[in-house]
Amino acid sequence: MPAYDFICKDCKKEFTAFYSIGEYQANPAIRCPLCGSDNIQRKFSGVFAKTSKKS
Ligand SMILES: [Zn+2]
């Protein structure tokens, strides 16, 4: 099962979440385990995690 590294933009903490590919795509609402924010950025590959689209 792949691990995804994220960083929380609110509290600046890094964390790792484990998801299967299908699980990740089906349940993209990643939240910071520390502060509960969904303002999360994926760390690797320069790909941004899907968060709320405000722009
Ligand atoms: Zn946080």
mmCIF file of the protein (N, C-alpha, C, O) and its ligand, coordinates in Angstrom:
data_MODEL
# 
_entry.id   MODEL 
# 
loop_
_entity.id 
_entity.type 
_entity.pdbx_number_of_molecules 
1 polymer     1 
2 non-polymer 1 
# 
_entity_poly.entity_id                      1 
_entity_poly.type                           'polypeptide(L)' 
_entity_poly.nstd_linkage                   no 
_entity_poly.nstd_monomer                   no 
_entity_poly.pdbx_seq_one_letter_code       MPAYDFICKDCKKEFTAFYSIGEYQANPAIRCPLCGSDNIQRKFSGVFAKTSKKS 
_entity_poly.pdbx_seq_one_letter_code_can   MPAYDFICKDCKKEFTAFYSIGEYQANPAIRCPLCGSDNIQRKFSGVFAKTSKKS 
_entity_poly.pdbx_strand_id                 A 
# 
loop_
_entity_poly_seq.entity_id 
_entity_poly_seq.num 
_entity_poly_seq.mon_id 
_entity_poly_seq.hetero 
1 1  MET n 
1 2  PRO n 
1 3  ALA n 
1 4  TYR n 
1 5  ASP n 
1 6  PHE n 
1 7  ILE n 
1 8  CYS n 
1 9  LYS n 
1 10 ASP n 
1 11 CYS n 
1 12 LYS n 
1 13 LYS n 
1 14 GLU n 
1 15 PHE n 
1 16 THR n 
1 17 ALA n 
1 18 PHE n 
1 19 TYR n 
1 20 SER n 
1 21 ILE n 
1 22 GLY n 
1 23 GLU n 
1 24 TYR n 
1 25 GLN n 
1 26 ALA n 
1 27 ASN n 
1 28 PRO n 
1 29 ALA n 
1 30 ILE n 
1 31 ARG n 
1 32 CYS n 
1 33 PRO n 
1 34 LEU n 
1 35 CYS n 
1 36 GLY n 
1 37 SER n 
1 38 ASP n 
1 39 ASN n 
1 40 ILE n 
1 41 GLN n 
1 42 ARG n 
1 43 LYS n 
1 44 PHE n 
1 45 SER n 
1 46 GLY n 
1 47 VAL n 
1 48 PHE n 
1 49 ALA n 
1 50 LYS n 
1 51 THR n 
1 52 SER n 
1 53 LYS n 
1 54 LYS n 
1 55 SER n 
# 
loop_
_struct_asym.id 
_struct_asym.entity_id 
A 1 
B 2 
# 
loop_
_chem_comp.id 
_chem_comp.type 
_chem_comp.mon_nstd_flag 
ALA 'L-peptide linking' y 
ARG 'L-peptide linking' y 
ASN 'L-peptide linking' y 
ASP 'L-peptide linking' y 
CYS 'L-peptide linking' y 
GLN 'L-peptide linking' y 
GLU 'L-peptide linking' y 
GLY 'peptide linking'   y 
ILE 'L-peptide linking' y 
LEU 'L-peptide linking' y 
LYS 'L-peptide linking' y 
MET 'L-peptide linking' y 
PHE 'L-peptide linking' y 
PRO 'L-peptide linking' y 
SER 'L-peptide linking' y 
THR 'L-peptide linking' y 
TYR 'L-peptide linking' y 
VAL 'L-peptide linking' y 
ZN  non-polymer         . 
# 
_pdbx_entity_nonpoly.entity_id   2 
_pdbx_entity_nonpoly.name        ? 
_pdbx_entity_nonpoly.comp_id     ZN 
# 
_pdbx_nonpoly_scheme.asym_id         B 
_pdbx_nonpoly_scheme.entity_id       2 
_pdbx_nonpoly_scheme.mon_id          ZN 
_pdbx_nonpoly_scheme.ndb_seq_num     1 
_pdbx_nonpoly_scheme.pdb_seq_num     101 
_pdbx_nonpoly_scheme.auth_seq_num    101 
_pdbx_nonpoly_scheme.pdb_mon_id      ZN 
_pdbx_nonpoly_scheme.auth_mon_id     ZN 
_pdbx_nonpoly_scheme.pdb_strand_id   A 
_pdbx_nonpoly_scheme.pdb_ins_code    . 
# 
loop_
_atom_site.group_PDB 
_atom_site.id 
_atom_site.type_symbol 
_atom_site.label_atom_id 
_atom_site.label_alt_id 
_atom_site.label_comp_id 
_atom_site.label_asym_id 
_atom_site.label_entity_id 
_atom_site.label_seq_id 
_atom_site.pdbx_PDB_ins_code 
_atom_site.Cartn_x 
_atom_site.Cartn_y 
_atom_site.Cartn_z 
_atom_site.occupancy 
_atom_site.B_iso_or_equiv 
_atom_site.pdbx_formal_charge 
_atom_site.auth_seq_id 
_atom_site.auth_comp_id 
_atom_site.auth_asym_id 
_atom_site.auth_atom_id 
_atom_site.pdbx_PDB_model_num 
ATOM   1   N  N  . MET A 1 1  ? 0.848   -1.188 0.000  1.00 0.00 ? 1   MET A N  1 
ATOM   2   C  CA . MET A 1 1  ? 0.000   0.000  0.000  1.00 0.00 ? 1   MET A CA 1 
ATOM   3   C  C  . MET A 1 1  ? 0.886   1.241  0.000  1.00 0.00 ? 1   MET A C  1 
ATOM   4   O  O  . MET A 1 1  ? 1.753   1.384  0.862  1.00 0.00 ? 1   MET A O  1 
ATOM   5   N  N  . PRO A 1 2  ? 0.679   2.111  -0.932 1.00 0.00 ? 2   PRO A N  1 
ATOM   6   C  CA . PRO A 1 2  ? 1.558   3.276  -1.028 1.00 0.00 ? 2   PRO A CA 1 
ATOM   7   C  C  . PRO A 1 2  ? 1.314   4.263  0.093  1.00 0.00 ? 2   PRO A C  1 
ATOM   8   O  O  . PRO A 1 2  ? 0.212   4.387  0.628  1.00 0.00 ? 2   PRO A O  1 
ATOM   9   N  N  . ALA A 1 3  ? 2.374   4.950  0.421  1.00 0.00 ? 3   ALA A N  1 
ATOM   10  C  CA . ALA A 1 3  ? 2.261   5.994  1.439  1.00 0.00 ? 3   ALA A CA 1 
ATOM   11  C  C  . ALA A 1 3  ? 2.313   7.345  0.741  1.00 0.00 ? 3   ALA A C  1 
ATOM   12  O  O  . ALA A 1 3  ? 3.089   7.550  -0.193 1.00 0.00 ? 3   ALA A O  1 
ATOM   13  N  N  . TYR A 1 4  ? 1.499   8.235  1.198  1.00 0.00 ? 4   TYR A N  1 
ATOM   14  C  CA . TYR A 1 4  ? 1.479   9.578  0.646  1.00 0.00 ? 4   TYR A CA 1 
ATOM   15  C  C  . TYR A 1 4  ? 1.940   10.551 1.720  1.00 0.00 ? 4   TYR A C  1 
ATOM   16  O  O  . TYR A 1 4  ? 1.442   10.558 2.846  1.00 0.00 ? 4   TYR A O  1 
ATOM   17  N  N  . ASP A 1 5  ? 2.892   11.357 1.338  1.00 0.00 ? 5   ASP A N  1 
ATOM   18  C  CA . ASP A 1 5  ? 3.379   12.357 2.275  1.00 0.00 ? 5   ASP A CA 1 
ATOM   19  C  C  . ASP A 1 5  ? 2.659   13.676 2.041  1.00 0.00 ? 5   ASP A C  1 
ATOM   20  O  O  . ASP A 1 5  ? 2.500   14.134 0.909  1.00 0.00 ? 5   ASP A O  1 
ATOM   21  N  N  . PHE A 1 6  ? 2.241   14.252 3.114  1.00 0.00 ? 6   PHE A N  1 
ATOM   22  C  CA . PHE A 1 6  ? 1.516   15.514 3.037  1.00 0.00 ? 6   PHE A CA 1 
ATOM   23  C  C  . PHE A 1 6  ? 2.127   16.508 4.000  1.00 0.00 ? 6   PHE A C  1 
ATOM   24  O  O  . PHE A 1 6  ? 2.800   16.142 4.963  1.00 0.00 ? 6   PHE A O  1 
ATOM   25  N  N  . ILE A 1 7  ? 1.881   17.750 3.722  1.00 0.00 ? 7   ILE A N  1 
ATOM   26  C  CA . ILE A 1 7  ? 2.215   18.783 4.690  1.00 0.00 ? 7   ILE A CA 1 
ATOM   27  C  C  . ILE A 1 7  ? 0.992   19.660 4.882  1.00 0.00 ? 7   ILE A C  1 
ATOM   28  O  O  . ILE A 1 7  ? 0.319   20.045 3.926  1.00 0.00 ? 7   ILE A O  1 
ATOM   29  N  N  . CYS A 1 8  ? 0.727   19.959 6.126  1.00 0.00 ? 8   CYS A N  1 
ATOM   30  C  CA . CYS A 1 8  ? -0.411  20.810 6.461  1.00 0.00 ? 8   CYS A CA 1 
ATOM   31  C  C  . CYS A 1 8  ? 0.021   22.265 6.338  1.00 0.00 ? 8   CYS A C  1 
ATOM   32  O  O  . CYS A 1 8  ? 0.998   22.690 6.956  1.00 0.00 ? 8   CYS A O  1 
ATOM   33  N  N  . LYS A 1 9  ? -0.708  23.011 5.546  1.00 0.00 ? 9   LYS A N  1 
ATOM   34  C  CA . LYS A 1 9  ? -0.336  24.414 5.347  1.00 0.00 ? 9   LYS A CA 1 
ATOM   35  C  C  . LYS A 1 9  ? -0.713  25.264 6.552  1.00 0.00 ? 9   LYS A C  1 
ATOM   36  O  O  . LYS A 1 9  ? -0.218  26.380 6.710  1.00 0.00 ? 9   LYS A O  1 
ATOM   37  N  N  . ASP A 1 10 ? -1.566  24.750 7.378  1.00 0.00 ? 10  ASP A N  1 
ATOM   38  C  CA . ASP A 1 10 ? -1.998  25.542 8.534  1.00 0.00 ? 10  ASP A CA 1 
ATOM   39  C  C  . ASP A 1 10 ? -1.022  25.420 9.691  1.00 0.00 ? 10  ASP A C  1 
ATOM   40  O  O  . ASP A 1 10 ? -0.582  26.427 10.245 1.00 0.00 ? 10  ASP A O  1 
ATOM   41  N  N  . CYS A 1 11 ? -0.680  24.185 10.062 1.00 0.00 ? 11  CYS A N  1 
ATOM   42  C  CA . CYS A 1 11 ? 0.193   24.023 11.217 1.00 0.00 ? 11  CYS A CA 1 
ATOM   43  C  C  . CYS A 1 11 ? 1.603   23.612 10.801 1.00 0.00 ? 11  CYS A C  1 
ATOM   44  O  O  . CYS A 1 11 ? 2.475   23.418 11.649 1.00 0.00 ? 11  CYS A O  1 
ATOM   45  N  N  . LYS A 1 12 ? 1.824   23.480 9.487  1.00 0.00 ? 12  LYS A N  1 
ATOM   46  C  CA . LYS A 1 12 ? 3.151   23.217 8.931  1.00 0.00 ? 12  LYS A CA 1 
ATOM   47  C  C  . LYS A 1 12 ? 3.727   21.864 9.333  1.00 0.00 ? 12  LYS A C  1 
ATOM   48  O  O  . LYS A 1 12 ? 4.934   21.644 9.234  1.00 0.00 ? 12  LYS A O  1 
ATOM   49  N  N  . LYS A 1 13 ? 2.878   20.974 9.777  1.00 0.00 ? 13  LYS A N  1 
ATOM   50  C  CA . LYS A 1 13 ? 3.340   19.658 10.161 1.00 0.00 ? 13  LYS A CA 1 
ATOM   51  C  C  . LYS A 1 13 ? 3.244   18.697 8.985  1.00 0.00 ? 13  LYS A C  1 
ATOM   52  O  O  . LYS A 1 13 ? 2.310   18.753 8.184  1.00 0.00 ? 13  LYS A O  1 
ATOM   53  N  N  . GLU A 1 14 ? 4.220   17.827 8.903  1.00 0.00 ? 14  GLU A N  1 
ATOM   54  C  CA . GLU A 1 14 ? 4.194   16.798 7.879  1.00 0.00 ? 14  GLU A CA 1 
ATOM   55  C  C  . GLU A 1 14 ? 3.599   15.520 8.456  1.00 0.00 ? 14  GLU A C  1 
ATOM   56  O  O  . GLU A 1 14 ? 3.783   15.201 9.631  1.00 0.00 ? 14  GLU A O  1 
ATOM   57  N  N  . PHE A 1 15 ? 2.885   14.803 7.604  1.00 0.00 ? 15  PHE A N  1 
ATOM   58  C  CA . PHE A 1 15 ? 2.357   13.518 8.042  1.00 0.00 ? 15  PHE A CA 1 
ATOM   59  C  C  . PHE A 1 15 ? 2.239   12.602 6.849  1.00 0.00 ? 15  PHE A C  1 
ATOM   60  O  O  . PHE A 1 15 ? 2.233   13.047 5.701  1.00 0.00 ? 15  PHE A O  1 
ATOM   61  N  N  . THR A 1 16 ? 2.146   11.341 7.126  1.00 0.00 ? 16  THR A N  1 
ATOM   62  C  CA . THR A 1 16 ? 2.055   10.338 6.079  1.00 0.00 ? 16  THR A CA 1 
ATOM   63  C  C  . THR A 1 16 ? 0.748   9.585  6.230  1.00 0.00 ? 16  THR A C  1 
ATOM   64  O  O  . THR A 1 16 ? 0.368   9.171  7.326  1.00 0.00 ? 16  THR A O  1 
ATOM   65  N  N  . ALA A 1 17 ? 0.072   9.419  5.109  1.00 0.00 ? 17  ALA A N  1 
ATOM   66  C  CA . ALA A 1 17 ? -1.167  8.661  5.108  1.00 0.00 ? 17  ALA A CA 1 
ATOM   67  C  C  . ALA A 1 17 ? -1.007  7.480  4.159  1.00 0.00 ? 17  ALA A C  1 
ATOM   68  O  O  . ALA A 1 17 ? -0.339  7.584  3.130  1.00 0.00 ? 17  ALA A O  1 
ATOM   69  N  N  . PHE A 1 18 ? -1.608  6.389  4.504  1.00 0.00 ? 18  PHE A N  1 
ATOM   70  C  CA . PHE A 1 18 ? -1.528  5.180  3.695  1.00 0.00 ? 18  PHE A CA 1 
ATOM   71  C  C  . PHE A 1 18 ? -2.871  4.940  3.019  1.00 0.00 ? 18  PHE A C  1 
ATOM   72  O  O  . PHE A 1 18 ? -3.909  4.809  3.669  1.00 0.00 ? 18  PHE A O  1 
ATOM   73  N  N  . TYR A 1 19 ? -2.816  4.889  1.713  1.00 0.00 ? 19  TYR A N  1 
ATOM   74  C  CA . TYR A 1 19 ? -4.029  4.638  0.952  1.00 0.00 ? 19  TYR A CA 1 
ATOM   75  C  C  . TYR A 1 19 ? -3.691  3.728  -0.219 1.00 0.00 ? 19  TYR A C  1 
ATOM   76  O  O  . TYR A 1 19 ? -2.615  3.827  -0.810 1.00 0.00 ? 19  TYR A O  1 
ATOM   77  N  N  . SER A 1 20 ? -4.615  2.848  -0.541 1.00 0.00 ? 20  SER A N  1 
ATOM   78  C  CA . SER A 1 20 ? -4.523  2.201  -1.830 1.00 0.00 ? 20  SER A CA 1 
ATOM   79  C  C  . SER A 1 20 ? -4.901  3.235  -2.884 1.00 0.00 ? 20  SER A C  1 
ATOM   80  O  O  . SER A 1 20 ? -5.498  4.264  -2.564 1.00 0.00 ? 20  SER A O  1 
ATOM   81  N  N  . ILE A 1 21 ? -4.555  2.964  -4.136 1.00 0.00 ? 21  ILE A N  1 
ATOM   82  C  CA . ILE A 1 21 ? -4.846  3.929  -5.190 1.00 0.00 ? 21  ILE A CA 1 
ATOM   83  C  C  . ILE A 1 21 ? -6.336  4.219  -5.272 1.00 0.00 ? 21  ILE A C  1 
ATOM   84  O  O  . ILE A 1 21 ? -6.746  5.378  -5.318 1.00 0.00 ? 21  ILE A O  1 
ATOM   85  N  N  . GLY A 1 22 ? -7.130  3.185  -5.291 1.00 0.00 ? 22  GLY A N  1 
ATOM   86  C  CA . GLY A 1 22 ? -8.574  3.370  -5.385 1.00 0.00 ? 22  GLY A CA 1 
ATOM   87  C  C  . GLY A 1 22 ? -9.129  4.094  -4.179 1.00 0.00 ? 22  GLY A C  1 
ATOM   88  O  O  . GLY A 1 22 ? -10.024 4.932  -4.294 1.00 0.00 ? 22  GLY A O  1 
ATOM   89  N  N  . GLU A 1 23 ? -8.599  3.767  -3.045 1.00 0.00 ? 23  GLU A N  1 
ATOM   90  C  CA . GLU A 1 23 ? -9.077  4.400  -1.826 1.00 0.00 ? 23  GLU A CA 1 
ATOM   91  C  C  . GLU A 1 23 ? -8.742  5.891  -1.832 1.00 0.00 ? 23  GLU A C  1 
ATOM   92  O  O  . GLU A 1 23 ? -9.544  6.728  -1.416 1.00 0.00 ? 23  GLU A O  1 
ATOM   93  N  N  . TYR A 1 24 ? -7.565  6.194  -2.302 1.00 0.00 ? 24  TYR A N  1 
ATOM   94  C  CA . TYR A 1 24 ? -7.155  7.595  -2.357 1.00 0.00 ? 24  TYR A CA 1 
ATOM   95  C  C  . TYR A 1 24 ? -8.045  8.386  -3.304 1.00 0.00 ? 24  TYR A C  1 
ATOM   96  O  O  . TYR A 1 24 ? -8.445  9.511  -3.005 1.00 0.00 ? 24  TYR A O  1 
ATOM   97  N  N  . GLN A 1 25 ? -8.347  7.792  -4.442 1.00 0.00 ? 25  GLN A N  1 
ATOM   98  C  CA . GLN A 1 25 ? -9.168  8.507  -5.420 1.00 0.00 ? 25  GLN A CA 1 
ATOM   99  C  C  . GLN A 1 25 ? -10.620 8.608  -4.973 1.00 0.00 ? 25  GLN A C  1 
ATOM   100 O  O  . GLN A 1 25 ? -11.317 9.568  -5.301 1.00 0.00 ? 25  GLN A O  1 
ATOM   101 N  N  . ALA A 1 26 ? -11.058 7.626  -4.235 1.00 0.00 ? 26  ALA A N  1 
ATOM   102 C  CA . ALA A 1 26 ? -12.454 7.619  -3.808 1.00 0.00 ? 26  ALA A CA 1 
ATOM   103 C  C  . ALA A 1 26 ? -12.672 8.498  -2.586 1.00 0.00 ? 26  ALA A C  1 
ATOM   104 O  O  . ALA A 1 26 ? -13.781 8.960  -2.316 1.00 0.00 ? 26  ALA A O  1 
ATOM   105 N  N  . ASN A 1 27 ? -11.605 8.711  -1.869 1.00 0.00 ? 27  ASN A N  1 
ATOM   106 C  CA . ASN A 1 27 ? -11.759 9.427  -0.600 1.00 0.00 ? 27  ASN A CA 1 
ATOM   107 C  C  . ASN A 1 27 ? -10.660 10.471 -0.466 1.00 0.00 ? 27  ASN A C  1 
ATOM   108 O  O  . ASN A 1 27 ? -9.759  10.325 0.359  1.00 0.00 ? 27  ASN A O  1 
ATOM   109 N  N  . PRO A 1 28 ? -10.732 11.523 -1.274 1.00 0.00 ? 28  PRO A N  1 
ATOM   110 C  CA . PRO A 1 28 ? -9.639  12.487 -1.350 1.00 0.00 ? 28  PRO A CA 1 
ATOM   111 C  C  . PRO A 1 28 ? -9.635  13.510 -0.219 1.00 0.00 ? 28  PRO A C  1 
ATOM   112 O  O  . PRO A 1 28 ? -8.760  14.375 -0.170 1.00 0.00 ? 28  PRO A O  1 
ATOM   113 N  N  . ALA A 1 29 ? -10.582 13.422 0.667  1.00 0.00 ? 29  ALA A N  1 
ATOM   114 C  CA . ALA A 1 29 ? -10.672 14.446 1.706  1.00 0.00 ? 29  ALA A CA 1 
ATOM   115 C  C  . ALA A 1 29 ? -9.654  14.174 2.808  1.00 0.00 ? 29  ALA A C  1 
ATOM   116 O  O  . ALA A 1 29 ? -9.991  13.752 3.914  1.00 0.00 ? 29  ALA A O  1 
ATOM   117 N  N  . ILE A 1 30 ? -8.414  14.428 2.466  1.00 0.00 ? 30  ILE A N  1 
ATOM   118 C  CA . ILE A 1 30 ? -7.351  14.239 3.433  1.00 0.00 ? 30  ILE A CA 1 
ATOM   119 C  C  . ILE A 1 30 ? -7.394  15.371 4.447  1.00 0.00 ? 30  ILE A C  1 
ATOM   120 O  O  . ILE A 1 30 ? -7.543  16.541 4.094  1.00 0.00 ? 30  ILE A O  1 
ATOM   121 N  N  . ARG A 1 31 ? -7.264  15.010 5.674  1.00 0.00 ? 31  ARG A N  1 
ATOM   122 C  CA . ARG A 1 31 ? -7.251  16.041 6.710  1.00 0.00 ? 31  ARG A CA 1 
ATOM   123 C  C  . ARG A 1 31 ? -6.033  15.872 7.594  1.00 0.00 ? 31  ARG A C  1 
ATOM   124 O  O  . ARG A 1 31 ? -5.534  14.767 7.809  1.00 0.00 ? 31  ARG A O  1 
ATOM   125 N  N  . CYS A 1 32 ? -5.577  16.996 8.095  1.00 0.00 ? 32  CYS A N  1 
ATOM   126 C  CA . CYS A 1 32 ? -4.446  16.975 8.999  1.00 0.00 ? 32  CYS A CA 1 
ATOM   127 C  C  . CYS A 1 32 ? -4.838  16.259 10.288 1.00 0.00 ? 32  CYS A C  1 
ATOM   128 O  O  . CYS A 1 32 ? -5.838  16.608 10.916 1.00 0.00 ? 32  CYS A O  1 
ATOM   129 N  N  . PRO A 1 33 ? -4.055  15.265 10.681 1.00 0.00 ? 33  PRO A N  1 
ATOM   130 C  CA . PRO A 1 33 ? -4.397  14.531 11.902 1.00 0.00 ? 33  PRO A CA 1 
ATOM   131 C  C  . PRO A 1 33 ? -4.119  15.342 13.157 1.00 0.00 ? 33  PRO A C  1 
ATOM   132 O  O  . PRO A 1 33 ? -4.536  14.970 14.254 1.00 0.00 ? 33  PRO A O  1 
ATOM   133 N  N  . LEU A 1 34 ? -3.425  16.432 12.990 1.00 0.00 ? 34  LEU A N  1 
ATOM   134 C  CA . LEU A 1 34 ? -3.039  17.231 14.148 1.00 0.00 ? 34  LEU A CA 1 
ATOM   135 C  C  . LEU A 1 34 ? -4.019  18.359 14.430 1.00 0.00 ? 34  LEU A C  1 
ATOM   136 O  O  . LEU A 1 34 ? -4.431  18.559 15.573 1.00 0.00 ? 34  LEU A O  1 
ATOM   137 N  N  . CYS A 1 35 ? -4.391  19.096 13.392 1.00 0.00 ? 35  CYS A N  1 
ATOM   138 C  CA . CYS A 1 35 ? -5.273  20.236 13.602 1.00 0.00 ? 35  CYS A CA 1 
ATOM   139 C  C  . CYS A 1 35 ? -6.607  20.071 12.874 1.00 0.00 ? 35  CYS A C  1 
ATOM   140 O  O  . CYS A 1 35 ? -7.509  20.891 13.049 1.00 0.00 ? 35  CYS A O  1 
ATOM   141 N  N  . GLY A 1 36 ? -6.743  19.026 12.066 1.00 0.00 ? 36  GLY A N  1 
ATOM   142 C  CA . GLY A 1 36 ? -8.023  18.763 11.418 1.00 0.00 ? 36  GLY A CA 1 
ATOM   143 C  C  . GLY A 1 36 ? -8.272  19.594 10.176 1.00 0.00 ? 36  GLY A C  1 
ATOM   144 O  O  . GLY A 1 36 ? -9.349  19.522 9.583  1.00 0.00 ? 36  GLY A O  1 
ATOM   145 N  N  . SER A 1 37 ? -7.285  20.383 9.777  1.00 0.00 ? 37  SER A N  1 
ATOM   146 C  CA . SER A 1 37 ? -7.463  21.211 8.594  1.00 0.00 ? 37  SER A CA 1 
ATOM   147 C  C  . SER A 1 37 ? -7.449  20.363 7.328  1.00 0.00 ? 37  SER A C  1 
ATOM   148 O  O  . SER A 1 37 ? -6.788  19.327 7.265  1.00 0.00 ? 37  SER A O  1 
ATOM   149 N  N  . ASP A 1 38 ? -8.179  20.812 6.336  1.00 0.00 ? 38  ASP A N  1 
ATOM   150 C  CA . ASP A 1 38 ? -8.088  20.147 5.032  1.00 0.00 ? 38  ASP A CA 1 
ATOM   151 C  C  . ASP A 1 38 ? -7.231  20.968 4.071  1.00 0.00 ? 38  ASP A C  1 
ATOM   152 O  O  . ASP A 1 38 ? -7.252  20.741 2.861  1.00 0.00 ? 38  ASP A O  1 
ATOM   153 N  N  . ASN A 1 39 ? -6.504  21.890 4.598  1.00 0.00 ? 39  ASN A N  1 
ATOM   154 C  CA . ASN A 1 39 ? -5.595  22.703 3.792  1.00 0.00 ? 39  ASN A CA 1 
ATOM   155 C  C  . ASN A 1 39 ? -4.263  21.965 3.688  1.00 0.00 ? 39  ASN A C  1 
ATOM   156 O  O  . ASN A 1 39 ? -3.269  22.349 4.304  1.00 0.00 ? 39  ASN A O  1 
ATOM   157 N  N  . ILE A 1 40 ? -4.269  20.904 2.899  1.00 0.00 ? 40  ILE A N  1 
ATOM   158 C  CA . ILE A 1 40 ? -3.187  19.939 2.860  1.00 0.00 ? 40  ILE A CA 1 
ATOM   159 C  C  . ILE A 1 40 ? -2.524  19.948 1.495  1.00 0.00 ? 40  ILE A C  1 
ATOM   160 O  O  . ILE A 1 40 ? -3.192  20.034 0.465  1.00 0.00 ? 40  ILE A O  1 
ATOM   161 N  N  . GLN A 1 41 ? -1.230  19.861 1.501  1.00 0.00 ? 41  GLN A N  1 
ATOM   162 C  CA . GLN A 1 41 ? -0.491  19.780 0.247  1.00 0.00 ? 41  GLN A CA 1 
ATOM   163 C  C  . GLN A 1 41 ? 0.280   18.477 0.207  1.00 0.00 ? 41  GLN A C  1 
ATOM   164 O  O  . GLN A 1 41 ? 0.931   18.096 1.180  1.00 0.00 ? 41  GLN A O  1 
ATOM   165 N  N  . ARG A 1 42 ? 0.201   17.798 -0.924 1.00 0.00 ? 42  ARG A N  1 
ATOM   166 C  CA . ARG A 1 42 ? 1.023   16.600 -1.107 1.00 0.00 ? 42  ARG A CA 1 
ATOM   167 C  C  . ARG A 1 42 ? 2.460   17.021 -1.308 1.00 0.00 ? 42  ARG A C  1 
ATOM   168 O  O  . ARG A 1 42 ? 2.747   17.994 -2.006 1.00 0.00 ? 42  ARG A O  1 
ATOM   169 N  N  . LYS A 1 43 ? 3.343   16.293 -0.701 1.00 0.00 ? 43  LYS A N  1 
ATOM   170 C  CA . LYS A 1 43 ? 4.737   16.701 -0.736 1.00 0.00 ? 43  LYS A CA 1 
ATOM   171 C  C  . LYS A 1 43 ? 5.466   16.291 -2.006 1.00 0.00 ? 43  LYS A C  1 
ATOM   172 O  O  . LYS A 1 43 ? 6.187   17.099 -2.590 1.00 0.00 ? 43  LYS A O  1 
ATOM   173 N  N  . PHE A 1 44 ? 5.291   15.068 -2.435 1.00 0.00 ? 44  PHE A N  1 
ATOM   174 C  CA . PHE A 1 44 ? 6.152   14.561 -3.499 1.00 0.00 ? 44  PHE A CA 1 
ATOM   175 C  C  . PHE A 1 44 ? 5.589   14.832 -4.882 1.00 0.00 ? 44  PHE A C  1 
ATOM   176 O  O  . PHE A 1 44 ? 4.383   15.019 -5.045 1.00 0.00 ? 44  PHE A O  1 
ATOM   177 N  N  . SER A 1 45 ? 6.453   14.852 -5.862 1.00 0.00 ? 45  SER A N  1 
ATOM   178 C  CA . SER A 1 45 ? 6.121   15.022 -7.277 1.00 0.00 ? 45  SER A CA 1 
ATOM   179 C  C  . SER A 1 45 ? 5.545   16.391 -7.609 1.00 0.00 ? 45  SER A C  1 
ATOM   180 O  O  . SER A 1 45 ? 5.157   16.644 -8.750 1.00 0.00 ? 45  SER A O  1 
ATOM   181 N  N  . GLY A 1 46 ? 5.489   17.246 -6.651 1.00 0.00 ? 46  GLY A N  1 
ATOM   182 C  CA . GLY A 1 46 ? 4.991   18.580 -6.898 1.00 0.00 ? 46  GLY A CA 1 
ATOM   183 C  C  . GLY A 1 46 ? 3.516   18.614 -7.221 1.00 0.00 ? 46  GLY A C  1 
ATOM   184 O  O  . GLY A 1 46 ? 3.013   19.588 -7.782 1.00 0.00 ? 46  GLY A O  1 
ATOM   185 N  N  . VAL A 1 47 ? 2.835   17.562 -6.871 1.00 0.00 ? 47  VAL A N  1 
ATOM   186 C  CA . VAL A 1 47 ? 1.410   17.494 -7.151 1.00 0.00 ? 47  VAL A CA 1 
ATOM   187 C  C  . VAL A 1 47 ? 0.643   17.976 -5.927 1.00 0.00 ? 47  VAL A C  1 
ATOM   188 O  O  . VAL A 1 47 ? 0.879   17.521 -4.808 1.00 0.00 ? 47  VAL A O  1 
ATOM   189 N  N  . PHE A 1 48 ? -0.248  18.876 -6.155 1.00 0.00 ? 48  PHE A N  1 
ATOM   190 C  CA . PHE A 1 48 ? -1.021  19.396 -5.046 1.00 0.00 ? 48  PHE A CA 1 
ATOM   191 C  C  . PHE A 1 48 ? -2.182  18.471 -4.745 1.00 0.00 ? 48  PHE A C  1 
ATOM   192 O  O  . PHE A 1 48 ? -2.865  17.980 -5.644 1.00 0.00 ? 48  PHE A O  1 
ATOM   193 N  N  . ALA A 1 49 ? -2.381  18.252 -3.498 1.00 0.00 ? 49  ALA A N  1 
ATOM   194 C  CA . ALA A 1 49 ? -3.552  17.491 -3.099 1.00 0.00 ? 49  ALA A CA 1 
ATOM   195 C  C  . ALA A 1 49 ? -4.810  18.289 -3.401 1.00 0.00 ? 49  ALA A C  1 
ATOM   196 O  O  . ALA A 1 49 ? -4.829  19.519 -3.356 1.00 0.00 ? 49  ALA A O  1 
ATOM   197 N  N  . LYS A 1 50 ? -5.825  17.561 -3.700 1.00 0.00 ? 50  LYS A N  1 
ATOM   198 C  CA . LYS A 1 50 ? -7.077  18.238 -3.948 1.00 0.00 ? 50  LYS A CA 1 
ATOM   199 C  C  . LYS A 1 50 ? -7.634  18.752 -2.613 1.00 0.00 ? 50  LYS A C  1 
ATOM   200 O  O  . LYS A 1 50 ? -7.929  17.982 -1.699 1.00 0.00 ? 50  LYS A O  1 
ATOM   201 N  N  . THR A 1 51 ? -7.761  20.031 -2.540 1.00 0.00 ? 51  THR A N  1 
ATOM   202 C  CA . THR A 1 51 ? -8.393  20.622 -1.359 1.00 0.00 ? 51  THR A CA 1 
ATOM   203 C  C  . THR A 1 51 ? -9.603  21.400 -1.850 1.00 0.00 ? 51  THR A C  1 
ATOM   204 O  O  . THR A 1 51 ? -10.112 21.116 -2.934 1.00 0.00 ? 51  THR A O  1 
ATOM   205 N  N  . SER A 1 52 ? -10.050 22.321 -1.123 1.00 0.00 ? 52  SER A N  1 
ATOM   206 C  CA . SER A 1 52 ? -11.182 23.108 -1.584 1.00 0.00 ? 52  SER A CA 1 
ATOM   207 C  C  . SER A 1 52 ? -10.729 24.027 -2.711 1.00 0.00 ? 52  SER A C  1 
ATOM   208 O  O  . SER A 1 52 ? -9.713  24.713 -2.598 1.00 0.00 ? 52  SER A O  1 
ATOM   209 N  N  . LYS A 1 53 ? -11.475 24.033 -3.771 1.00 0.00 ? 53  LYS A N  1 
ATOM   210 C  CA . LYS A 1 53 ? -11.142 24.895 -4.897 1.00 0.00 ? 53  LYS A CA 1 
ATOM   211 C  C  . LYS A 1 53 ? -11.798 26.250 -4.697 1.00 0.00 ? 53  LYS A C  1 
ATOM   212 O  O  . LYS A 1 53 ? -13.019 26.393 -4.774 1.00 0.00 ? 53  LYS A O  1 
ATOM   213 N  N  . LYS A 1 54 ? -10.976 27.214 -4.445 1.00 0.00 ? 54  LYS A N  1 
ATOM   214 C  CA . LYS A 1 54 ? -11.518 28.541 -4.163 1.00 0.00 ? 54  LYS A CA 1 
ATOM   215 C  C  . LYS A 1 54 ? -11.179 29.549 -5.243 1.00 0.00 ? 54  LYS A C  1 
ATOM   216 O  O  . LYS A 1 54 ? -11.709 30.660 -5.239 1.00 0.00 ? 54  LYS A O  1 
ATOM   217 N  N  . SER A 1 55 ? -10.319 29.186 -6.154 1.00 0.00 ? 55  SER A N  1 
ATOM   218 C  CA . SER A 1 55 ? -9.884  30.156 -7.155 1.00 0.00 ? 55  SER A CA 1 
ATOM   219 C  C  . SER A 1 55 ? -10.765 30.087 -8.390 1.00 0.00 ? 55  SER A C  1 
ATOM   220 O  O  . SER A 1 55 ? -10.550 30.833 -9.344 1.00 0.00 ? 55  SER A O  1 
HETATM 221 ZN ZN . ZN  B 2 .  ? -2.449  20.830 10.596 1.00 0.00 2 101 ZN  A ZN 1 
# 
